Amino acid sequence: MESRSLDEIKKDFEKDANDGKLSTHRAHSIMFTADERVEYGFHDFEQDLKATNEKAADADAMTWADVEKFIEDNA
């Protein structure tokens, strides 16, 4: 299964961000391929986000720094 590169994720983030943020649902959809999302659904993503960045999880929004931190913390 091939993952998306950080450059691909950043490009989509910048294209879709509103005030520098994306909803957690949108962030999940750009961070992972369709195949990855089948195995790592939003519920699992949300639980991991709460464990590593409760502020972003509670806000239901992620900045680019949040996305990078999530990737780093969960790689």
All heavy atoms as a GROMACS GRO file, in nm:
protein
  605
    1MET      N    1   0.084  -0.118   0.000
    1MET     CA    2   0.000   0.000   0.000
    1MET      C    3   0.090   0.125   0.000
    1MET      O    4   0.177   0.138   0.084
    1MET     CB    5  -0.088  -0.004   0.125
    1MET     CG    6  -0.191   0.101   0.129
    1MET     SD    7  -0.302   0.095   0.274
    1MET     CE    8  -0.316  -0.076   0.313
    2GLU      N    9   0.066   0.213  -0.093
    2GLU     CA   10   0.148   0.332  -0.106
    2GLU      C   11   0.086   0.447  -0.028
    2GLU      O   12  -0.033   0.474  -0.037
    2GLU     CB   13   0.161   0.370  -0.253
    2GLU     CG   14   0.264   0.476  -0.276
    2GLU     CD   15   0.297   0.494  -0.423
    2GLU    OE1   16   0.304   0.393  -0.495
    2GLU    OE2   17   0.314   0.609  -0.464
    3SER      N   18   0.170   0.517   0.049
    3SER     CA   19   0.126   0.632   0.127
    3SER      C   20   0.146   0.761   0.048
    3SER      O   21   0.223   0.765  -0.047
    3SER     CB   22   0.206   0.641   0.256
    3SER     OG   23   0.183   0.530   0.336
    4ARG      N   24   0.078   0.864   0.091
    4ARG     CA   25   0.096   0.996   0.028
    4ARG      C   26   0.221   1.061   0.084
    4ARG      O   27   0.251   1.048   0.202
    4ARG     CB   28  -0.025   1.084   0.058
    4ARG     CG   29  -0.154   1.023   0.004
    4ARG     CD   30  -0.266   1.122   0.000
    4ARG     NE   31  -0.238   1.213  -0.111
    4ARG     CZ   32  -0.271   1.341  -0.111
    4ARG    NH1   33  -0.333   1.394  -0.010
    4ARG    NH2   34  -0.242   1.418  -0.214
    5SER      N   35   0.292   1.135   0.001
    5SER     CA   36   0.411   1.206   0.047
    5SER      C   37   0.369   1.331   0.124
    5SER      O   38   0.257   1.382   0.107
    5SER     CB   39   0.499   1.246  -0.072
    5SER     OG   40   0.439   1.353  -0.144
    6LEU      N   41   0.460   1.380   0.206
    6LEU     CA   42   0.433   1.502   0.282
    6LEU      C   43   0.407   1.619   0.187
    6LEU      O   44   0.320   1.703   0.213
    6LEU     CB   45   0.550   1.532   0.375
    6LEU     CG   46   0.526   1.636   0.483
    6LEU    CD1   47   0.409   1.598   0.573
    6LEU    CD2   48   0.652   1.654   0.567
    7ASP      N   49   0.478   1.624   0.075
    7ASP     CA   50   0.456   1.731  -0.024
    7ASP      C   51   0.316   1.725  -0.082
    7ASP      O   52   0.252   1.830  -0.101
    7ASP     CB   53   0.559   1.722  -0.136
    7ASP     CG   54   0.698   1.765  -0.092
    7ASP    OD1   55   0.712   1.836   0.009
    7ASP    OD2   56   0.795   1.726  -0.161
    8GLU      N   57   0.267   1.605  -0.112
    8GLU     CA   58   0.131   1.590  -0.165
    8GLU      C   59   0.028   1.634  -0.061
    8GLU      O   60  -0.070   1.703  -0.095
    8GLU     CB   61   0.103   1.444  -0.202
    8GLU     CG   62   0.180   1.394  -0.321
    8GLU     CD   63   0.164   1.245  -0.342
    8GLU    OE1   64   0.167   1.166  -0.244
    8GLU    OE2   65   0.147   1.205  -0.458
    9ILE      N   66   0.049   1.594   0.061
    9ILE     CA   67  -0.044   1.631   0.169
    9ILE      C   68  -0.044   1.782   0.186
    9ILE      O   69  -0.151   1.844   0.196
    9ILE     CB   70  -0.006   1.559   0.300
    9ILE    CG1   71  -0.021   1.407   0.285
    9ILE    CG2   72  -0.092   1.610   0.416
    9ILE    CD1   73   0.041   1.326   0.397
   10LYS      N   74   0.074   1.843   0.189
   10LYS     CA   75   0.083   1.988   0.208
   10LYS      C   76   0.014   2.064   0.095
   10LYS      O   77  -0.055   2.163   0.118
   10LYS     CB   78   0.228   2.033   0.222
   10LYS     CG   79   0.240   2.179   0.257
   10LYS     CD   80   0.382   2.219   0.291
   10LYS     CE   81   0.382   2.363   0.340
   10LYS     NZ   82   0.512   2.404   0.388
   11LYS      N   83   0.034   2.017  -0.027
   11LYS     CA   84  -0.029   2.083  -0.143
   11LYS      C   85  -0.181   2.082  -0.128
   11LYS      O   86  -0.247   2.185  -0.147
   11LYS     CB   87   0.013   2.011  -0.271
   11LYS     CG   88  -0.045   2.071  -0.396
   11LYS     CD   89   0.002   1.994  -0.519
   11LYS     CE   90  -0.067   2.046  -0.643
   11LYS     NZ   91  -0.032   1.968  -0.763
   12ASP      N   92  -0.238   1.968  -0.093
   12ASP     CA   93  -0.384   1.960  -0.074
   12ASP      C   94  -0.429   2.041   0.048
   12ASP      O   95  -0.534   2.104   0.045
   12ASP     CB   96  -0.428   1.814  -0.060
   12ASP     CG   97  -0.428   1.742  -0.193
   12ASP    OD1   98  -0.422   1.808  -0.298
   12ASP    OD2   99  -0.435   1.617  -0.190
   13PHE      N  100  -0.349   2.040   0.153
   13PHE     CA  101  -0.382   2.118   0.272
   13PHE      C  102  -0.392   2.265   0.235
   13PHE      O  103  -0.491   2.332   0.267
   13PHE     CB  104  -0.277   2.098   0.382
   13PHE     CG  105  -0.310   2.174   0.508
   13PHE    CD1  106  -0.381   2.113   0.610
   13PHE    CD2  107  -0.274   2.307   0.523
   13PHE    CE1  108  -0.415   2.185   0.725
   13PHE    CE2  109  -0.306   2.378   0.636
   13PHE     CZ  110  -0.378   2.317   0.739
   14GLU      N  111  -0.290   2.317   0.169
   14GLU     CA  112  -0.288   2.459   0.133
   14GLU      C  113  -0.402   2.495   0.038
   14GLU      O  114  -0.456   2.605   0.046
   14GLU     CB  115  -0.152   2.495   0.073
   14GLU     CG  116  -0.042   2.494   0.178
   14GLU     CD  117   0.097   2.513   0.120
   14GLU    OE1  118   0.114   2.503  -0.004
   14GLU    OE2  119   0.190   2.537   0.200
   15LYS      N  120  -0.438   2.404  -0.050
   15LYS     CA  121  -0.547   2.429  -0.146
   15LYS      C  122  -0.682   2.437  -0.074
   15LYS      O  123  -0.766   2.520  -0.109
   15LYS     CB  124  -0.549   2.317  -0.251
   15LYS     CG  125  -0.657   2.332  -0.355
   15LYS     CD  126  -0.653   2.219  -0.455
   15LYS     CE  127  -0.706   2.096  -0.386
   15LYS     NZ  128  -0.735   1.981  -0.468
   16ASP      N  129  -0.702   2.353   0.027
   16ASP     CA  130  -0.833   2.341   0.091
   16ASP      C  131  -0.847   2.414   0.224
   16ASP      O  132  -0.959   2.427   0.274
   16ASP     CB  133  -0.866   2.193   0.115
   16ASP     CG  134  -0.885   2.115  -0.014
   16ASP    OD1  135  -0.885   2.177  -0.123
   16ASP    OD2  136  -0.898   1.992  -0.007
   17ALA      N  137  -0.737   2.460   0.281
   17ALA     CA  138  -0.743   2.522   0.414
   17ALA      C  139  -0.823   2.651   0.413
   17ALA      O  140  -0.821   2.728   0.317
   17ALA     CB  141  -0.602   2.548   0.465
   18ASN      N  142  -0.894   2.673   0.522
   18ASN     CA  143  -0.970   2.794   0.544
   18ASN      C  144  -0.915   2.857   0.671
   18ASN      O  145  -0.921   2.797   0.777
   18ASN     CB  146  -1.119   2.760   0.559
   18ASN     CG  147  -1.205   2.883   0.570
   18ASN    OD1  148  -1.161   2.994   0.542
   18ASN    ND2  149  -1.329   2.863   0.612
   19ASP      N  150  -0.859   2.977   0.658
   19ASP     CA  151  -0.792   3.042   0.771
   19ASP      C  152  -0.681   2.955   0.828
   19ASP      O  153  -0.660   2.951   0.950
   19ASP     CB  154  -0.890   3.080   0.881
   19ASP     CG  155  -0.968   3.207   0.852
   19ASP    OD1  156  -0.921   3.288   0.769
   19ASP    OD2  157  -1.075   3.225   0.912
   20GLY      N  158  -0.612   2.881   0.740
   20GLY     CA  159  -0.500   2.800   0.783
   20GLY      C  160  -0.537   2.671   0.853
   20GLY      O  161  -0.452   2.608   0.916
   21LYS      N  162  -0.664   2.631   0.842
   21LYS     CA  163  -0.710   2.509   0.910
   21LYS      C  164  -0.798   2.426   0.818
   21LYS      O  165  -0.862   2.478   0.728
   21LYS     CB  166  -0.791   2.545   1.035
   21LYS     CG  167  -0.713   2.616   1.141
   21LYS     CD  168  -0.801   2.645   1.260
   21LYS     CE  169  -0.722   2.721   1.365
   21LYS     NZ  170  -0.806   2.756   1.479
   22LEU      N  171  -0.800   2.296   0.848
   22LEU     CA  172  -0.892   2.202   0.784
   22LEU      C  173  -0.971   2.132   0.893
   22LEU      O  174  -0.920   2.110   1.003
   22LEU     CB  175  -0.816   2.095   0.706
   22LEU     CG  176  -0.749   2.129   0.576
   22LEU    CD1  177  -0.682   2.005   0.520
   22LEU    CD2  178  -0.848   2.184   0.476
   23SER      N  179  -1.090   2.090   0.860
   23SER     CA  180  -1.164   2.005   0.953
   23SER      C  181  -1.086   1.875   0.972
   23SER      O  182  -1.008   1.835   0.883
   23SER     CB  183  -1.304   1.974   0.900
   23SER     OG  184  -1.295   1.883   0.791
   24THR      N  185  -1.104   1.810   1.083
   24THR     CA  186  -1.033   1.684   1.105
   24THR      C  187  -1.075   1.580   1.002
   24THR      O  188  -0.992   1.499   0.960
   24THR     CB  189  -1.054   1.632   1.248
   24THR    OG1  190  -1.194   1.622   1.276
   24THR    CG2  191  -0.988   1.723   1.351
   25HIS      N  192  -1.200   1.581   0.959
   25HIS     CA  193  -1.244   1.486   0.855
   25HIS      C  194  -1.168   1.511   0.725
   25HIS      O  195  -1.122   1.415   0.661
   25HIS     CB  196  -1.395   1.498   0.830
   25HIS     CG  197  -1.478   1.428   0.930
   25HIS    ND1  198  -1.503   1.293   0.924
   25HIS    CD2  199  -1.540   1.473   1.041
   25HIS    CE1  200  -1.578   1.258   1.027
   25HIS    NE2  201  -1.601   1.366   1.100
   26ARG      N  202  -1.154   1.636   0.685
   26ARG     CA  203  -1.083   1.668   0.561
   26ARG      C  204  -0.935   1.636   0.575
   26ARG      O  205  -0.872   1.584   0.483
   26ARG     CB  206  -1.105   1.814   0.521
   26ARG     CG  207  -1.036   1.851   0.391
   26ARG     CD  208  -1.094   1.777   0.272
   26ARG     NE  209  -1.019   1.807   0.152
   26ARG     CZ  210  -0.981   1.718   0.063
   26ARG    NH1  211  -1.013   1.590   0.076
   26ARG    NH2  212  -0.912   1.755  -0.042
   27ALA      N  213  -0.878   1.667   0.691
   27ALA     CA  214  -0.737   1.636   0.714
   27ALA      C  215  -0.713   1.486   0.699
   27ALA      O  216  -0.617   1.443   0.634
   27ALA     CB  217  -0.693   1.685   0.852
   28HIS      N  218  -0.801   1.406   0.758
   28HIS     CA  219  -0.789   1.260   0.747
   28HIS      C  220  -0.794   1.218   0.600
   28HIS      O  221  -0.715   1.135   0.556
   28HIS     CB  222  -0.901   1.193   0.828
   28HIS     CG  223  -0.906   1.046   0.816
   28HIS    ND1  224  -1.003   0.981   0.741
   28HIS    CD2  225  -0.829   0.948   0.870
   28HIS    CE1  226  -0.984   0.850   0.750
   28HIS    NE2  227  -0.879   0.828   0.827
   29SER      N  228  -0.883   1.278   0.524
   29SER     CA  229  -0.898   1.236   0.384
   29SER      C  230  -0.779   1.276   0.298
   29SER      O  231  -0.751   1.208   0.199
   29SER     CB  232  -1.029   1.288   0.325
   29SER     OG  233  -1.024   1.426   0.305
   30ILE      N  234  -0.708   1.383   0.333
   30ILE     CA  235  -0.591   1.420   0.252
   30ILE      C  236  -0.463   1.354   0.302
   30ILE      O  237  -0.368   1.338   0.225
   30ILE     CB  238  -0.571   1.572   0.240
   30ILE    CG1  239  -0.530   1.635   0.371
   30ILE    CG2  240  -0.691   1.640   0.178
   30ILE    CD1  241  -0.472   1.775   0.357
   31MET      N  242  -0.461   1.314   0.428
   31MET     CA  243  -0.340   1.255   0.484
   31MET      C  244  -0.322   1.109   0.443
   31MET      O  245  -0.210   1.059   0.441
   31MET     CB  246  -0.341   1.265   0.636
   31MET     CG  247  -0.327   1.408   0.686
   31MET     SD  248  -0.362   1.426   0.862
   31MET     CE  249  -0.226   1.338   0.935
   32PHE      N  250  -0.432   1.042   0.411
   32PHE     CA  251  -0.427   0.899   0.383
   32PHE      C  252  -0.493   0.867   0.250
   32PHE      O  253  -0.592   0.930   0.212
   32PHE     CB  254  -0.497   0.821   0.496
   32PHE     CG  255  -0.436   0.848   0.630
   32PHE    CD1  256  -0.492   0.941   0.717
   32PHE    CD2  257  -0.318   0.784   0.669
   32PHE    CE1  258  -0.434   0.969   0.840
   32PHE    CE2  259  -0.260   0.811   0.792
   32PHE     CZ  260  -0.317   0.904   0.877
   33THR      N  261  -0.440   0.768   0.182
   33THR     CA  262  -0.500   0.724   0.056
   33THR      C  263  -0.633   0.654   0.086
   33THR      O  264  -0.661   0.617   0.201
   33THR     CB  265  -0.408   0.624  -0.017
   33THR    OG1  266  -0.397   0.504   0.060
   33THR    CG2  267  -0.270   0.683  -0.045
   34ALA      N  268  -0.712   0.632  -0.017
   34ALA     CA  269  -0.840   0.562   0.000
   34ALA      C  270  -0.818   0.424   0.060
   34ALA      O  271  -0.893   0.382   0.149
   34ALA     CB  272  -0.913   0.552  -0.134
   35ASP      N  273  -0.716   0.353   0.014
   35ASP     CA  274  -0.687   0.220   0.069
   35ASP      C  275  -0.649   0.228   0.217
   35ASP      O  276  -0.691   0.145   0.297
   35ASP     CB  277  -0.574   0.152  -0.009
   35ASP     CG  278  -0.617   0.106  -0.147
   35ASP    OD1  279  -0.740   0.092  -0.171
   35ASP    OD2  280  -0.528   0.084  -0.231
   36GLU      N  281  -0.568   0.328   0.252
   36GLU     CA  282  -0.529   0.344   0.392
   36GLU      C  283  -0.650   0.377   0.479
   36GLU      O  284  -0.660   0.328   0.593
   36GLU     CB  285  -0.424   0.454   0.406
   36GLU     CG  286  -0.289   0.417   0.352
   36GLU     CD  287  -0.191   0.533   0.349
   36GLU    OE1  288  -0.232   0.649   0.322
   36GLU    OE2  289  -0.072   0.507   0.374
   37ARG      N  290  -0.741   0.458   0.426
   37ARG     CA  291  -0.860   0.497   0.504
   37ARG      C  292  -0.953   0.378   0.529
   37ARG      O  293  -1.025   0.377   0.629
   37ARG     CB  294  -0.934   0.611   0.436
   37ARG     CG  295  -0.857   0.742   0.442
   37ARG     CD  296  -0.940   0.863   0.400
   37ARG     NE  297  -1.006   0.850   0.273
   37ARG     CZ  298  -0.954   0.886   0.156
   37ARG    NH1  299  -0.832   0.936   0.149
   37ARG    NH2  300  -1.023   0.873   0.045
   38VAL      N  301  -0.949   0.277   0.441
   38VAL     CA  302  -1.029   0.156   0.465
   38VAL      C  303  -0.978   0.086   0.591
   38VAL      O  304  -1.056   0.042   0.675
   38VAL     CB  305  -1.022   0.062   0.343
   38VAL    CG1  306  -1.078  -0.075   0.377
   38VAL    CG2  307  -1.097   0.123   0.226
   39GLU      N  308  -0.846   0.081   0.605
   39GLU     CA  309  -0.786   0.013   0.720
   39GLU      C  310  -0.772   0.103   0.842
   39GLU      O  311  -0.767   0.055   0.955
   39GLU     CB  312  -0.650  -0.044   0.681
   39GLU     CG  313  -0.665  -0.148   0.573
   39GLU     CD  314  -0.551  -0.247   0.570
   39GLU    OE1  315  -0.475  -0.254   0.668
   39GLU    OE2  316  -0.542  -0.317   0.470
   40TYR      N  317  -0.760   0.232   0.820
   40TYR     CA  318  -0.740   0.329   0.928
   40TYR      C  319  -0.850   0.434   0.915
   40TYR      O  320  -0.829   0.543   0.862
   40TYR     CB  321  -0.601   0.391   0.917
   40TYR     CG  322  -0.562   0.483   1.030
   40TYR    CD1  323  -0.554   0.438   1.161
   40TYR    CD2  324  -0.532   0.616   1.005
   40TYR    CE1  325  -0.517   0.521   1.264
   40TYR    CE2  326  -0.494   0.702   1.108
   40TYR     CZ  327  -0.486   0.654   1.236
   40TYR     OH  328  -0.450   0.738   1.339
   41GLY      N  329  -0.968   0.398   0.961
   41GLY     CA  330  -1.084   0.484   0.946
   41GLY      C  331  -1.078   0.608   1.033
   41GLY      O  332  -0.990   0.625   1.118
   42PHE      N  333  -1.176   0.695   1.012
   42PHE     CA  334  -1.177   0.822   1.084
   42PHE      C  335  -1.185   0.801   1.235
   42PHE      O  336  -1.120   0.874   1.310
   42PHE     CB  337  -1.293   0.912   1.037
   42PHE     CG  338  -1.292   1.044   1.108
   42PHE    CD1  339  -1.200   1.141   1.074
   42PHE    CD2  340  -1.380   1.068   1.212
   42PHE    CE1  341  -1.196   1.263   1.143
   42PHE    CE2  342  -1.378   1.189   1.281
   42PHE     CZ  343  -1.285   1.286   1.246
   43HIS      N  344  -1.260   0.705   1.281
   43HIS     CA  345  -1.272   0.682   1.426
   43HIS      C  346  -1.135   0.653   1.488
   43HIS      O  347  -1.100   0.708   1.592
   43HIS     CB  348  -1.370   0.568   1.455
   43HIS     CG  349  -1.382   0.537   1.600
   43HIS    ND1  350  -1.450   0.618   1.687
   43HIS    CD2  351  -1.332   0.434   1.673
   43HIS    CE1  352  -1.442   0.568   1.809
   43HIS    NE2  353  -1.371   0.456   1.803
   44ASP      N  354  -1.057   0.568   1.422
   44ASP     CA  355  -0.922   0.536   1.473
   44ASP      C  356  -0.833   0.660   1.469
   44ASP      O  357  -0.757   0.688   1.563
   44ASP     CB  358  -0.858   0.424   1.392
   44ASP     CG  359  -0.932   0.292   1.409
   44ASP    OD1  360  -0.985   0.267   1.520
   44ASP    OD2  361  -0.936   0.215   1.312
   45PHE      N  362  -0.841   0.734   1.359
   45PHE     CA  363  -0.765   0.858   1.345
   45PHE      C  364  -0.802   0.956   1.457
   45PHE      O  365  -0.715   1.014   1.522
   45PHE     CB  366  -0.795   0.920   1.208
   45PHE     CG  367  -0.744   1.060   1.189
   45PHE    CD1  368  -0.610   1.084   1.164
   45PHE    CD2  369  -0.831   1.168   1.192
   45PHE    CE1  370  -0.562   1.213   1.145
   45PHE    CE2  371  -0.786   1.297   1.173
   45PHE     CZ  372  -0.650   1.320   1.150
   46GLU      N  373  -0.930   0.971   1.480
   46GLU     CA  374  -0.977   1.063   1.583
   46GLU      C  375  -0.925   1.023   1.721
   46GLU      O  376  -0.885   1.109   1.800
   46GLU     CB  377  -1.130   1.068   1.581
   46GLU     CG  378  -1.189   1.172   1.671
   46GLU     CD  379  -1.340   1.178   1.657
   46GLU    OE1  380  -1.405   1.072   1.646
   46GLU    OE2  381  -1.392   1.290   1.657
   47GLN      N  382  -0.925   0.894   1.751
   47GLN     CA  383  -0.874   0.847   1.880
   47GLN      C  384  -0.724   0.876   1.894
   47GLN      O  385  -0.679   0.922   2.000
   47GLN     CB  386  -0.900   0.697   1.896
   47GLN     CG  387  -1.046   0.661   1.907
   47GLN     CD  388  -1.116   0.731   2.023
   47GLN    OE1  389  -1.066   0.728   2.134
   47GLN    NE2  390  -1.229   0.793   1.995
   48ASP      N  391  -0.648   0.854   1.788
   48ASP     CA  392  -0.505   0.884   1.791
   48ASP      C  393  -0.481   1.034   1.802
   48ASP      O  394  -0.390   1.077   1.874
   48ASP     CB  395  -0.436   0.829   1.667
   48ASP     CG  396  -0.425   0.677   1.668
   48ASP    OD1  397  -0.442   0.616   1.776
   48ASP    OD2  398  -0.402   0.619   1.560
   49LEU      N  399  -0.562   1.113   1.734
   49LEU     CA  400  -0.548   1.258   1.744
   49LEU      C  401  -0.576   1.305   1.886
   49LEU      O  402  -0.502   1.387   1.941
   49LEU     CB  403  -0.642   1.328   1.644
   49LEU     CG  404  -0.634   1.480   1.639
   49LEU    CD1  405  -0.493   1.526   1.600
   49LEU    CD2  406  -0.738   1.536   1.543
   50LYS      N  407  -0.680   1.253   1.948
   50LYS     CA  408  -0.710   1.289   2.087
   50LYS      C  409  -0.596   1.255   2.180
   50LYS      O  410  -0.566   1.328   2.275
   50LYS     CB  411  -0.838   1.220   2.134
   50LYS     CG  412  -0.963   1.281   2.078
   50LYS     CD  413  -1.088   1.210   2.127
   50LYS     CE  414  -1.211   1.269   2.062
   50LYS     NZ  415  -1.334   1.202   2.104
   51ALA      N  416  -0.529   1.143   2.153
   51ALA     CA  417  -0.418   1.099   2.238
   51ALA      C  418  -0.294   1.186   2.222
   51ALA      O  419  -0.215   1.199   2.316
   51ALA     CB  420  -0.385   0.953   2.209
   52THR      N  421  -0.276   1.244   2.103
   52THR     CA  422  -0.153   1.319   2.077
   52THR      C  423  -0.173   1.470   2.066
   52THR      O  424  -0.077   1.546   2.080
   52THR     CB  425  -0.085   1.270   1.947
   52THR    OG1  426  -0.174   1.285   1.837
   52THR    CG2  427  -0.042   1.124   1.960
   53ASN      N  428  -0.297   1.514   2.040
   53ASN     CA  429  -0.323   1.657   2.023
   53ASN      C  430  -0.470   1.684   2.056
   53ASN      O  431  -0.552   1.707   1.968
   53ASN     CB  432  -0.290   1.699   1.880
   53ASN     CG  433  -0.294   1.849   1.860
   53ASN    OD1  434  -0.353   1.921   1.939
   53ASN    ND2  435  -0.231   1.896   1.754
   54GLU      N  436  -0.499   1.682   2.183
   54GLU     CA  437  -0.637   1.697   2.228
   54GLU      C  438  -0.699   1.830   2.184
   54GLU      O  439  -0.817   1.836   2.151
   54GLU     CB  440  -0.644   1.684   2.380
   54GLU     CG  441  -0.784   1.666   2.432
   54GLU     CD  442  -0.788   1.630   2.579
   54GLU    OE1  443  -0.685   1.588   2.634
   54GLU    OE2  444  -0.896   1.645   2.637
   55LYS      N  445  -0.617   1.935   2.179
   55LYS     CA  446  -0.668   2.067   2.138
   55LYS      C  447  -0.725   2.063   1.996
   55LYS      O  448  -0.834   2.112   1.971
   55LYS     CB  449  -0.556   2.170   2.148
   55LYS     CG  450  -0.597   2.310   2.112
   55LYS     CD  451  -0.481   2.407   2.124
   55LYS     CE  452  -0.520   2.544   2.074
   55LYS     NZ  453  -0.406   2.636   2.074
   56ALA      N  454  -0.651   2.002   1.904
   56ALA     CA  455  -0.699   1.991   1.766
   56ALA      C  456  -0.822   1.903   1.758
   56ALA      O  457  -0.917   1.934   1.687
   56ALA     CB  458  -0.589   1.937   1.674
   57ALA      N  459  -0.821   1.793   1.833
   57ALA     CA  460  -0.935   1.702   1.832
   57ALA      C  461  -1.060   1.773   1.884
   57ALA      O  462  -1.167   1.761   1.825
   57ALA     CB  463  -0.905   1.578   1.915
   58ASP      N  464  -1.046   1.846   1.993
   58ASP     CA  465  -1.160   1.917   2.050
   58ASP      C  466  -1.212   2.027   1.959
   58ASP      O  467  -1.331   2.054   1.954
   58ASP     CB  468  -1.124   1.975   2.187
   58ASP     CG  469  -1.110   1.870   2.295
   58ASP    OD1  470  -1.151   1.754   2.273
   58ASP    OD2  471  -1.055   1.903   2.403
   59ALA      N  472  -1.121   2.091   1.886
   59ALA     CA  473  -1.159   2.199   1.795
   59ALA      C  474  -1.215   2.145   1.663
   59ALA      O  475  -1.273   2.221   1.586
   59ALA     CB  476  -1.039   2.288   1.766
   60ASP      N  477  -1.198   2.015   1.638
   60ASP     CA  478  -1.238   1.953   1.511
   60ASP      C  479  -1.175   2.025   1.394
   60ASP      O  480  -1.235   2.042   1.288
   60ASP     CB  481  -1.391   1.949   1.498
   60ASP     CG  482  -1.436   1.862   1.380
   60ASP    OD1  483  -1.368   1.764   1.348
   60ASP    OD2  484  -1.539   1.896   1.319
   61ALA      N  485  -1.049   2.072   1.414
   61ALA     CA  486  -0.977   2.142   1.309
   61ALA      C  487  -0.828   2.123   1.330
   61ALA      O  488  -0.781   2.112   1.443
   61ALA     CB  489  -1.011   2.291   1.311
   62MET      N  490  -0.755   2.119   1.219
   62MET     CA  491  -0.612   2.100   1.225
   62MET      C  492  -0.540   2.206   1.142
   62MET      O  493  -0.580   2.235   1.030
   62MET     CB  494  -0.573   1.961   1.173
   62MET     CG  495  -0.628   1.848   1.257
   62MET     SD  496  -0.585   1.684   1.191
   62MET     CE  497  -0.413   1.672   1.245
   63THR      N  498  -0.433   2.262   1.199
   63THR     CA  499  -0.343   2.349   1.125
   63THR      C  500  -0.238   2.262   1.056
   63THR      O  501  -0.230   2.141   1.083
   63THR     CB  502  -0.271   2.447   1.220
   63THR    OG1  503  -0.187   2.370   1.308
   63THR    CG2  504  -0.369   2.532   1.300
   64TRP      N  505  -0.156   2.323   0.970
   64TRP     CA  506  -0.049   2.245   0.907
   64TRP      C  507   0.046   2.192   1.015
   64TRP      O  508   0.092   2.077   1.007
   64TRP     CB  509   0.026   2.327   0.802
   64TRP     CG  510   0.140   2.247   0.746
   64TRP    CD1  511   0.273   2.271   0.760
   64TRP    CD2  512   0.129   2.126   0.670
   64TRP    NE1  513   0.346   2.173   0.698
   64TRP    CE2  514   0.259   2.081   0.642
   64TRP    CE3  515   0.022   2.049   0.624
   64TRP    CZ2  516   0.286   1.965   0.570
   64TRP    CZ3  517   0.048   1.932   0.553
   64TRP    CH2  518   0.178   1.893   0.526
   65ALA      N  519   0.075   2.270   1.117
   65ALA     CA  520   0.162   2.224   1.225
   65ALA      C  521   0.101   2.102   1.295
   65ALA      O  522   0.173   2.009   1.332
   65ALA     CB  523   0.188   2.336   1.325
   66ASP      N  524  -0.031   2.102   1.312
   66ASP     CA  525  -0.099   1.986   1.372
   66ASP      C  526  -0.083   1.862   1.284
   66ASP      O  527  -0.062   1.751   1.334
   66ASP     CB  528  -0.248   2.014   1.393
   66ASP     CG  529  -0.277   2.123   1.493
   66ASP    OD1  530  -0.198   2.143   1.587
   66ASP    OD2  531  -0.382   2.190   1.476
   67VAL      N  532  -0.096   1.881   1.153
   67VAL     CA  533  -0.083   1.768   1.060
   67VAL      C  534   0.059   1.711   1.068
   67VAL      O  535   0.078   1.590   1.081
   67VAL     CB  536  -0.116   1.811   0.914
   67VAL    CG1  537  -0.078   1.703   0.815
   67VAL    CG2  538  -0.264   1.848   0.902
   68GLU      N  539   0.159   1.800   1.064
   68GLU     CA  540   0.298   1.753   1.072
   68GLU      C  541   0.324   1.681   1.204
   68GLU      O  542   0.389   1.576   1.206
   68GLU     CB  543   0.394   1.870   1.058
   68GLU     CG  544   0.404   1.925   0.919
   68GLU     CD  545   0.507   2.034   0.909
   68GLU    OE1  546   0.498   2.133   0.986
   68GLU    OE2  547   0.596   2.022   0.823
   69LYS      N  548   0.273   1.736   1.313
   69LYS     CA  549   0.292   1.674   1.445
   69LYS      C  550   0.225   1.536   1.449
   69LYS      O  551   0.283   1.441   1.500
   69LYS     CB  552   0.236   1.763   1.556
   69LYS     CG  553   0.252   1.707   1.695
   69LYS     CD  554   0.193   1.798   1.800
   69LYS     CE  555   0.211   1.752   1.943
   69LYS     NZ  556   0.214   1.612   1.970
   70PHE      N  557   0.105   1.527   1.394
   70PHE     CA  558   0.035   1.399   1.393
   70PHE      C  559   0.116   1.294   1.316
   70PHE      O  560   0.134   1.182   1.362
   70PHE     CB  561  -0.105   1.411   1.331
   70PHE     CG  562  -0.179   1.283   1.332
   70PHE    CD1  563  -0.257   1.250   1.442
   70PHE    CD2  564  -0.170   1.192   1.228
   70PHE    CE1  565  -0.326   1.127   1.447
   70PHE    CE2  566  -0.237   1.071   1.232
   70PHE     CZ  567  -0.315   1.039   1.342
   71ILE      N  568   0.166   1.332   1.200
   71ILE     CA  569   0.244   1.239   1.119
   71ILE      C  570   0.370   1.197   1.195
   71ILE      O  571   0.405   1.078   1.199
   71ILE     CB  572   0.276   1.300   0.981
   71ILE    CG1  573   0.148   1.315   0.900
   71ILE    CG2  574   0.380   1.217   0.907
   71ILE    CD1  575   0.162   1.398   0.773
   72GLU      N  576   0.436   1.293   1.255
   72GLU     CA  577   0.559   1.263   1.330
   72GLU      C  578   0.530   1.173   1.450
   72GLU      O  579   0.600   1.076   1.474
   72GLU     CB  580   0.622   1.392   1.377
   72GLU     CG  581   0.753   1.374   1.451
   72GLU     CD  582   0.814   1.506   1.491
   72GLU    OE1  583   0.837   1.590   1.402
   72GLU    OE2  584   0.841   1.523   1.611
   73ASP      N  585   0.425   1.204   1.524
   73ASP     CA  586   0.392   1.129   1.645
   73ASP      C  587   0.338   0.989   1.617
   73ASP      O  588   0.347   0.901   1.702
   73ASP     CB  589   0.287   1.203   1.729
   73ASP     CG  590   0.341   1.328   1.796
   73ASP    OD1  591   0.464   1.348   1.796
   73ASP    OD2  592   0.258   1.407   1.846
   74ASN      N  593   0.284   0.970   1.499
   74ASN     CA  594   0.218   0.843   1.468
   74ASN      C  595   0.282   0.764   1.354
   74ASN      O  596   0.222   0.672   1.301
   74ASN     CB  597   0.068   0.868   1.438
   74ASN     CG  598  -0.003   0.918   1.559
   74ASN    OD1  599  -0.037   0.843   1.648
   74ASN    ND2  600  -0.022   1.050   1.566
   75ALA      N  601   0.403   0.802   1.319
   75ALA     CA  602   0.473   0.734   1.209
   75ALA      C  603   0.517   0.594   1.250
   75ALA      O  604   0.539   0.563   1.361
   75ALA     CB  605   0.592   0.815   1.163
   0.00000   0.00000   0.00000
